[in-house]
């Protein structure tokens, strides 16, 4: 099953594969808490900075994934579906392109943000 969601990455809108991670676990191990997860596969400080405003709603994990070296990051809903993903490498757009929009779409405004009103 695939949901039509914004973003062009092939994983977006699909059930996220149960990736084997370099922390010794699998992606599914990190979803048991019932919260969204931003999986940072390239140790990108810009990703972590964007995710910091969502710390109360989205867990973050930095780990490698040897079986999918092309992946830079994946944002996973609590139900296991990918709502945003980015690839690594020179051909890919910046690893954070579209992440802020996906976070806000699915998890609201970041903590500490000033909303017009």
Backbone as ProteinMPNN parsed JSONL, in Angstrom:
{"seq_chain_A": "XXXXXXXXXXXXXXXXXXXXXXXXXXXXXXXXXXXXXXXXXXXXXXXXXXXXXXXXXXXXXXXXXXXXXXXXXXXXXXXXXXXXXXXXXXXXXXXXXXXXXXXXXXXXXXXXXXXXX", "coords_chain_A": {"N_chain_A": [[0.842, -1.173, 0.0], [0.488, 2.24, -0.777], [0.526, 5.571, 0.192], [-0.496, 8.679, -1.175], [1.615, 11.117, -0.777], [3.268, 14.298, -0.241], [6.443, 14.774, -1.765], [9.205, 13.248, -3.392], [10.695, 10.992, -2.97], [11.133, 7.476, -3.254], [10.396, 5.967, -0.959], [8.581, 7.538, 0.409], [5.364, 7.697, 1.658], [5.094, 5.006, 1.811], [5.17, 1.868, 3.645], [7.695, 1.792, 5.991], [10.743, 0.104, 5.492], [12.031, -2.5, 7.625], [14.744, -1.603, 8.686], [18.11, -2.682, 9.222], [20.228, -1.566, 11.692], [23.264, 0.195, 12.636], [23.434, 0.436, 15.357], [22.975, -1.939, 16.441], [20.378, -2.742, 16.51], [17.093, -2.896, 14.994], [14.995, -0.953, 12.821], [12.295, -1.236, 13.611], [12.555, -1.806, 16.325], [12.861, 0.667, 17.443], [10.449, 1.879, 17.253], [8.594, 1.015, 19.037], [7.678, 2.602, 21.127], [5.554, 4.073, 20.216], [5.803, 6.562, 19.041], [6.659, 9.069, 16.595], [9.572, 8.883, 14.448], [12.653, 10.266, 13.612], [15.08, 9.211, 11.634], [18.381, 9.552, 11.39], [20.765, 8.952, 9.179], [23.237, 9.796, 8.421], [24.56, 11.279, 10.259], [23.913, 14.075, 10.502], [24.119, 17.354, 11.441], [22.35, 19.418, 10.769], [19.9, 18.143, 10.312], [19.36, 17.221, 12.912], [19.108, 19.674, 14.203], [16.756, 20.711, 13.025], [14.947, 18.794, 13.926], [14.993, 19.19, 16.662], [13.09, 21.005, 17.624], [10.884, 19.449, 17.794], [11.107, 17.625, 19.766], [9.411, 16.769, 21.814], [7.515, 15.328, 20.474], [8.574, 13.813, 18.428], [10.877, 11.264, 18.144], [14.432, 11.09, 17.815], [17.077, 9.507, 16.11], [20.396, 8.695, 15.562], [22.147, 6.721, 13.464], [23.841, 4.222, 11.523], [23.147, 2.557, 8.377], [24.045, -0.059, 6.87], [22.981, -1.677, 4.809], [21.492, 0.002, 3.225], [23.019, 2.233, 1.933], [22.536, 4.458, 0.404], [20.551, 5.973, 1.579], [19.904, 8.937, 3.416], [18.297, 9.968, 5.441], [15.229, 9.316, 7.248], [11.873, 9.992, 7.957], [9.551, 8.736, 10.06], [6.207, 7.883, 10.632], [4.266, 7.125, 13.628], [2.864, 4.798, 12.974], [4.496, 3.451, 11.275], [4.751, 4.264, 8.627], [6.497, 5.98, 6.042], [6.945, 9.424, 5.946], [8.643, 11.253, 4.957], [11.722, 11.246, 3.238], [15.22, 11.138, 2.443], [17.95, 10.952, 0.204], [21.478, 10.259, 0.285], [24.519, 11.696, -1.02], [26.104, 13.224, -3.9], [24.353, 13.698, -6.028], [21.911, 14.01, -4.89], [19.383, 16.281, -3.616], [19.767, 18.776, -0.986], [20.116, 17.219, 2.192], [18.103, 17.898, 3.918], [15.987, 18.97, 2.545], [12.635, 19.7, 2.336], [12.09, 18.56, 4.805], [11.401, 20.229, 7.035], [8.848, 21.077, 6.266], [7.475, 18.615, 6.171], [7.657, 17.806, 8.866], [6.147, 19.837, 10.107], [3.682, 19.512, 8.825], [2.837, 16.962, 9.72], [3.292, 16.96, 12.486], [2.779, 19.407, 13.64], [3.552, 22.82, 14.665], [6.946, 23.696, 15.486], [8.227, 23.357, 18.846], [8.359, 26.263, 20.798], [8.09, 27.945, 18.655], [6.869, 30.96, 17.239], [3.638, 31.733, 16.535], [1.574, 33.397, 14.159], [-1.043, 35.525, 15.202]], "CA_chain_A": [[0.0, 0.0, 0.0], [1.235, 3.498, -0.83], [-0.254, 6.796, 0.317], [-0.011, 9.805, -1.976], [2.118, 12.166, 0.106], [4.254, 15.149, -0.902], [7.819, 14.274, -1.751], [9.473, 12.392, -4.545], [11.49, 9.818, -2.62], [10.336, 6.247, -3.411], [9.881, 5.461, 0.319], [7.542, 8.417, 0.94], [4.021, 7.153, 1.515], [5.146, 3.542, 1.925], [5.588, 1.296, 4.914], [9.152, 1.875, 6.08], [11.353, -1.218, 5.7], [12.634, -2.721, 8.94], [16.174, -1.474, 8.412], [19.082, -3.115, 10.222], [21.005, -0.372, 12.013], [24.574, -0.049, 13.244], [23.354, 0.437, 16.823], [22.714, -3.319, 16.835], [18.947, -3.019, 16.441], [16.386, -2.708, 13.74], [14.113, 0.203, 12.888], [11.092, -1.574, 14.386], [12.884, -1.741, 17.753], [12.796, 2.06, 17.874], [9.077, 2.37, 17.07], [7.723, 0.417, 20.055], [7.145, 3.624, 22.02], [4.367, 4.691, 19.64], [6.087, 7.94, 18.626], [7.331, 9.223, 15.306], [11.022, 8.753, 14.54], [13.527, 10.783, 12.562], [16.273, 8.381, 11.578], [19.479, 10.276, 10.753], [21.718, 7.918, 8.779], [24.498, 10.402, 7.989], [25.06, 12.113, 11.354], [23.766, 15.416, 9.955], [23.71, 18.298, 12.481], [21.208, 20.206, 10.3], [18.715, 17.324, 10.595], [19.124, 17.247, 14.354], [18.647, 21.014, 14.56], [15.34, 20.795, 12.639], [14.163, 17.891, 14.769], [15.034, 19.617, 18.068], [11.822, 21.656, 17.958], [9.83, 18.432, 17.871], [11.579, 16.61, 20.717], [8.293, 16.256, 22.585], [6.604, 14.559, 19.611], [9.309, 12.98, 17.466], [12.167, 10.766, 18.607], [15.517, 11.161, 16.837], [18.093, 8.474, 16.261], [21.497, 8.726, 14.604], [22.752, 5.392, 13.308], [24.103, 3.884, 10.131], [22.374, 1.455, 7.796], [24.915, -0.573, 5.811], [22.251, -2.276, 3.687], [20.898, 1.081, 2.409], [23.953, 3.355, 2.039], [22.037, 5.626, -0.336], [19.633, 6.735, 2.416], [20.474, 9.908, 4.346], [17.397, 10.128, 6.582], [13.847, 8.887, 7.063], [10.925, 10.41, 8.988], [8.583, 7.652, 10.126], [5.06, 8.082, 11.527], [4.173, 6.051, 14.627], [2.319, 3.569, 12.381], [5.514, 2.823, 10.452], [4.791, 4.769, 7.261], [7.457, 7.042, 5.77], [6.338, 10.673, 5.495], [9.707, 12.017, 4.299], [13.002, 10.538, 3.165], [16.225, 11.793, 1.605], [19.129, 10.165, -0.141], [22.799, 10.876, 0.435], [25.286, 11.73, -2.257], [26.217, 14.484, -4.637], [23.216, 13.881, -6.932], [20.709, 14.273, -4.091], [19.255, 17.637, -3.078], [20.236, 18.801, 0.397], [19.505, 16.134, 2.96], [16.969, 18.375, 4.715], [14.961, 19.558, 1.677], [11.287, 19.209, 2.585], [11.91, 18.013, 6.15], [10.657, 21.168, 7.887], [7.447, 21.027, 5.847], [6.905, 17.33, 6.596], [7.503, 17.842, 10.321], [5.028, 20.708, 10.456], [2.443, 18.895, 8.308], [2.429, 15.8, 10.506], [3.489, 17.078, 13.93], [2.484, 20.758, 14.073], [4.66, 23.777, 14.683], [7.981, 23.309, 16.455], [8.149, 23.941, 20.187], [9.019, 27.55, 20.881], [7.821, 28.775, 17.478], [5.871, 32.005, 17.411], [2.643, 31.64, 15.47], [0.826, 34.638, 14.021], [-2.363, 35.332, 15.744]], "C_chain_A": [[0.888, 1.239, 0.0], [0.249, 4.65, -0.737], [0.346, 7.85, -0.602], [0.345, 10.949, -1.031], [3.097, 13.036, -0.66], [5.654, 14.57, -0.761], [8.013, 13.268, -2.862], [10.267, 11.134, -4.214], [10.622, 8.573, -2.716], [9.773, 5.681, -2.101], [8.712, 6.28, 0.853], [6.164, 7.858, 0.619], [3.944, 5.644, 1.654], [5.473, 3.121, 3.355], [7.111, 1.264, 4.939], [9.732, 0.476, 6.286], [11.996, -1.31, 7.086], [14.152, -2.778, 8.776], [17.022, -2.01, 9.558], [20.053, -1.967, 10.437], [22.309, -0.72, 12.713], [24.56, 0.031, 14.76], [23.042, -0.957, 17.353], [21.247, -3.695, 16.778], [18.406, -2.873, 15.038], [15.452, -1.515, 13.918], [12.899, -0.082, 13.766], [11.341, -1.508, 15.891], [12.705, -0.329, 18.303], [11.399, 2.665, 17.709], [8.12, 1.838, 18.125], [7.073, 1.44, 20.976], [5.915, 4.338, 21.471], [4.558, 6.144, 19.247], [6.72, 7.93, 17.244], [8.841, 9.153, 15.531], [11.681, 9.413, 13.341], [14.821, 9.996, 12.658], [17.324, 9.105, 10.739], [20.576, 9.265, 10.449], [23.075, 8.468, 8.362], [25.107, 11.309, 9.051], [25.093, 13.585, 10.944], [23.284, 16.393, 11.024], [22.511, 19.163, 12.064], [19.892, 19.453, 10.528], [18.362, 17.392, 12.073], [18.606, 18.602, 14.805], [17.167, 21.193, 14.198], [14.464, 19.958, 13.555], [14.072, 18.359, 16.212], [13.729, 20.276, 18.501], [10.658, 20.696, 18.1], [10.159, 17.352, 18.892], [10.451, 16.023, 21.552], [7.346, 15.367, 21.797], [7.298, 13.579, 18.685], [10.632, 12.562, 18.095], [13.183, 10.921, 17.48], [16.531, 10.085, 17.15], [19.135, 8.665, 15.17], [22.143, 7.359, 14.614], [23.047, 5.202, 11.83], [23.208, 2.743, 9.682], [23.166, 0.898, 6.613], [24.169, -1.15, 4.602], [21.607, -1.236, 2.774], [21.785, 2.319, 2.463], [23.484, 4.61, 1.305], [21.111, 6.502, 0.499], [20.386, 7.688, 3.346], [19.626, 10.014, 5.603], [15.994, 9.684, 6.208], [13.028, 9.399, 8.247], [9.76, 9.437, 8.946], [7.456, 8.017, 11.09], [5.021, 6.948, 12.549], [3.618, 4.738, 14.073], [3.29, 2.902, 11.41], [5.577, 3.305, 9.013], [5.783, 5.928, 7.153], [6.719, 8.277, 5.279], [7.358, 11.587, 4.835], [10.96, 11.152, 4.309], [13.93, 11.314, 2.246], [17.378, 10.834, 1.372], [20.394, 10.968, 0.092], [23.445, 10.975, -0.938], [25.185, 13.048, -2.991], [25.007, 14.744, -5.538], [21.949, 14.268, -6.179], [20.636, 15.753, -3.737], [19.715, 17.629, -1.622], [19.458, 17.789, 1.222], [18.316, 16.585, 3.794], [15.847, 18.971, 3.865], [13.606, 18.909, 1.939], [11.042, 18.697, 3.996], [11.092, 18.941, 7.04], [9.172, 21.141, 7.55], [6.771, 19.736, 6.295], [6.689, 17.298, 8.11], [6.294, 18.681, 10.713], [3.694, 20.117, 10.006], [1.931, 17.799, 9.24], [2.451, 16.031, 12.011], [3.322, 18.498, 14.458], [3.706, 21.66, 14.054], [5.692, 23.341, 15.725], [7.776, 24.002, 17.789], [8.938, 25.244, 20.196], [8.783, 28.449, 19.686], [6.739, 29.8, 17.802], [4.908, 31.917, 16.236], [1.874, 32.952, 15.385], [-0.565, 34.496, 14.618], [-2.929, 36.483, 16.382]], "O_chain_A": [[1.909, 1.284, 0.686], [-0.732, 4.709, -1.479], [1.562, 7.902, -0.783], [-0.535, 11.66, -0.547], [3.7, 12.576, -1.63], [5.989, 13.953, 0.25], [7.096, 12.531, -3.223], [10.489, 10.297, -5.089], [9.466, 8.61, -2.294], [8.763, 4.977, -2.131], [7.93, 5.781, 1.663], [5.841, 7.583, -0.537], [2.858, 5.067, 1.62], [5.98, 3.906, 4.156], [7.741, 0.763, 4.008], [9.269, -0.261, 7.156], [12.447, -0.308, 7.64], [14.754, -3.851, 8.735], [16.69, -1.813, 10.727], [20.634, -1.451, 9.482], [22.444, -1.791, 13.305], [25.568, -0.274, 15.398], [22.866, -1.146, 18.556], [20.905, -4.86, 16.979], [19.139, -2.748, 14.056], [15.156, -1.117, 15.044], [12.519, 0.756, 14.584], [10.428, -1.187, 16.652], [12.428, -0.151, 19.49], [11.199, 3.845, 18.0], [6.939, 2.183, 18.105], [6.018, 1.167, 21.549], [5.295, 5.129, 22.182], [3.583, 6.886, 19.129], [7.245, 6.914, 16.789], [9.327, 9.337, 16.648], [11.314, 9.153, 12.196], [15.56, 10.102, 13.636], [17.171, 9.25, 9.526], [21.243, 8.777, 11.361], [23.967, 7.706, 7.991], [26.066, 12.03, 8.774], [26.125, 14.251, 11.02], [22.146, 16.279, 11.478], [21.739, 19.594, 12.92], [18.886, 20.06, 10.894], [17.203, 17.595, 12.437], [17.756, 18.677, 15.693], [16.407, 21.765, 14.979], [13.362, 20.37, 13.917], [13.151, 17.959, 16.923], [13.311, 20.112, 19.647], [9.562, 21.099, 18.489], [9.552, 16.28, 18.881], [10.54, 14.865, 21.961], [6.472, 14.722, 22.376], [6.684, 12.623, 18.211], [11.415, 13.408, 18.528], [12.813, 10.885, 16.306], [16.808, 9.789, 18.313], [18.796, 8.782, 13.993], [22.628, 6.895, 15.645], [22.548, 5.949, 10.989], [22.592, 2.056, 10.497], [22.976, 1.336, 5.478], [24.686, -1.111, 3.486], [21.214, -1.565, 1.654], [21.362, 3.354, 2.979], [23.986, 5.704, 1.563], [20.904, 7.667, 0.159], [21.371, 7.307, 3.98], [20.159, 10.137, 6.706], [15.612, 9.673, 5.038], [13.436, 9.257, 9.399], [9.067, 9.321, 7.935], [7.711, 8.413, 12.227], [5.671, 5.92, 12.357], [3.873, 3.675, 14.64], [2.948, 1.896, 10.789], [6.39, 2.798, 8.241], [5.892, 6.751, 8.062], [5.956, 8.205, 4.316], [6.987, 12.586, 4.219], [11.222, 10.422, 5.265], [13.478, 12.059, 1.377], [17.725, 10.02, 2.227], [20.378, 12.199, 0.095], [22.955, 10.392, -1.905], [24.303, 13.868, -2.735], [24.669, 15.901, -5.786], [21.013, 14.8, -6.776], [21.662, 16.413, -3.574], [20.021, 16.565, -1.084], [18.279, 17.54, 0.969], [17.588, 15.747, 4.326], [14.849, 19.436, 4.415], [13.454, 17.697, 1.779], [9.897, 18.424, 4.355], [10.18, 18.485, 7.73], [8.33, 21.179, 8.447], [5.626, 19.756, 6.747], [5.658, 16.819, 8.582], [5.503, 18.271, 11.562], [2.696, 20.21, 10.72], [0.734, 17.719, 9.515], [1.713, 15.373, 12.744], [3.683, 18.775, 15.602], [4.751, 21.312, 13.504], [5.352, 22.699, 16.718], [7.22, 25.098, 17.854], [10.047, 25.315, 19.665], [9.222, 29.599, 19.686], [5.807, 29.518, 18.556], [5.317, 32.015, 15.079], [1.557, 33.556, 16.41], [-1.178, 33.432, 14.529], [-4.054, 36.423, 16.878]]}, "name": "protein", "num_of_chains": 1, "seq": "XXXXXXXXXXXXXXXXXXXXXXXXXXXXXXXXXXXXXXXXXXXXXXXXXXXXXXXXXXXXXXXXXXXXXXXXXXXXXXXXXXXXXXXXXXXXXXXXXXXXXXXXXXXXXXXXXXXXX"}
